[in-house]
Structure formats: structure tokens, C-alpha cells
Amino acid sequence: MGNAEYKRRHREQGLCVDCSNKVFSDKTRCIECLYKRHLSRLKYYAKNRQLINSNSAKERIRRKKFGLCISCANKKDEDVDEGYVECQNCRERLFSE
């Protein structure tokens, strides 16, 4: 049995795909495994922040070049979004907060 089959079975049974404990809320992992993953990601981002920021900036430039929304990469409506770098949905989301 492969790893994908193991995880699929655990998801169906409501068990954590990492340790087989009961899952938290509607997630696929228990609260302990979610916390471990969170700490691991924080450590990774702290260590690689400069690379991540550089890649994000390059991606925003690429999206702008091709006329895509820099936030979600969806095609912008030319009539409504002329002169903007975000699509109408992202602008509404950003300005409603």
C-alpha cells in the first residue's frame, strides 16, 4: 500500500494523515501535527525570507507583464480594470478590510 492510499484511507476515516489521531475540525491533521507543521513553516520562512520575497516580487512583475491580476493571477477585465494591477475582485477584497 502506497502513501497516497494510506492518506486517502485516513482522510475517509477522519484520522490524522501523519499520526492516526482524530483530526482537528475539518482538517486532515490533528492539532498536534498542525502545530508541528506551523512551527516548521515558520522556521523555513524565517530562514528563507529573502529568497521567498525575491520570488514573490518576480512573480508579481511577470503577472503584470502579461496583464494578469498581481494578487490572484486571474485575467483582468480590460474595460473595468484598465490602469489597475489587481482585478476588481481583489480590489474589493483589499479595500473592504
C-alpha positions as CSV (number, residue, x, y, z in Angstrom):
1,M,0.0,0.0,0.0
2,G,1.4,3.4,-1.0
3,N,1.5,6.6,0.9
4,A,-1.4,8.1,-1.2
5,E,-3.6,5.1,-0.4
6,Y,-2.7,5.4,3.3
7,K,-3.6,9.1,3.4
8,R,-6.8,8.6,1.4
9,R,-8.0,5.9,3.9
10,H,-7.1,8.1,6.9
11,R,-9.0,11.1,5.4
12,E,-12.1,9.0,4.9
13,Q,-11.9,7.7,8.4
14,G,-11.3,11.1,10.0
15,L,-7.8,10.2,11.2
16,C,-4.7,12.4,11.0
17,V,-2.7,11.5,7.9
18,D,0.6,11.8,9.9
19,C,-0.1,10.1,13.2
20,S,-3.6,8.5,13.0
21,N,-5.1,10.5,15.9
22,K,-8.5,12.1,15.5
23,V,-8.4,15.1,13.1
24,F,-9.0,18.7,14.2
25,S,-12.2,20.3,12.9
26,D,-12.5,19.7,9.1
27,K,-8.7,19.4,8.6
28,T,-6.7,16.3,7.6
29,R,-4.3,16.5,10.6
30,C,-4.7,16.5,14.4
31,I,-4.0,19.7,16.4
32,E,-0.5,18.5,17.4
33,C,0.6,17.8,13.8
34,L,-0.9,21.1,12.6
35,Y,1.1,22.9,15.3
36,K,4.3,21.0,14.3
37,R,3.8,21.9,10.7
38,H,3.1,25.5,11.6
39,L,6.4,25.7,13.6
40,S,8.3,24.0,10.8
41,R,6.9,26.5,8.2
42,L,7.7,29.5,10.5
43,K,11.3,28.2,10.8
44,Y,11.6,27.7,7.0
45,Y,10.2,31.2,6.2
46,A,12.5,32.9,8.7
47,K,15.5,31.1,7.2
48,N,14.5,31.7,3.5
49,R,12.6,35.1,3.8
50,Q,14.9,36.9,1.3
51,L,14.5,34.2,-1.4
52,I,10.8,34.0,-0.9
53,N,10.4,37.8,-1.1
54,S,12.5,37.9,-4.3
55,N,10.5,35.1,-5.9
56,S,7.2,36.8,-5.0
57,A,8.4,40.1,-6.5
58,K,9.4,38.4,-9.7
59,E,6.1,36.7,-9.9
60,R,4.2,40.0,-9.5
61,I,6.3,41.5,-12.2
62,R,5.6,38.6,-14.5
63,R,1.8,38.7,-13.9
64,K,1.7,42.5,-14.5
65,K,3.6,42.0,-17.8
66,F,1.0,39.5,-19.0
67,G,-1.9,41.6,-17.9
68,L,-2.9,39.3,-15.0
69,C,-4.0,40.3,-11.6
70,I,-0.8,40.5,-9.4
71,S,-2.7,39.0,-6.4
72,C,-4.6,36.1,-7.8
73,A,-3.3,35.7,-11.4
74,N,-6.7,35.8,-12.9
75,K,-7.3,37.6,-16.2
76,K,-8.4,41.1,-15.6
77,D,-11.4,42.6,-17.4
78,E,-9.9,45.2,-19.7
79,D,-13.0,47.5,-19.6
80,V,-13.2,47.7,-15.8
81,D,-9.6,47.1,-14.8
82,E,-7.7,49.5,-17.1
83,G,-4.9,51.2,-15.2
84,Y,-5.1,48.8,-12.2
85,V,-2.7,46.0,-11.3
86,E,-5.4,44.0,-9.4
87,C,-8.6,42.6,-10.7
88,Q,-11.9,44.0,-9.5
89,N,-12.5,41.2,-7.0
90,C,-9.1,41.6,-5.4
91,R,-9.5,45.4,-5.2
92,E,-12.9,45.0,-3.5
93,R,-11.4,42.5,-1.0
94,L,-8.4,44.7,-0.3
95,F,-10.4,47.9,0.2
96,S,-13.2,46.3,2.2
97,E,-10.9,45.3,5.1
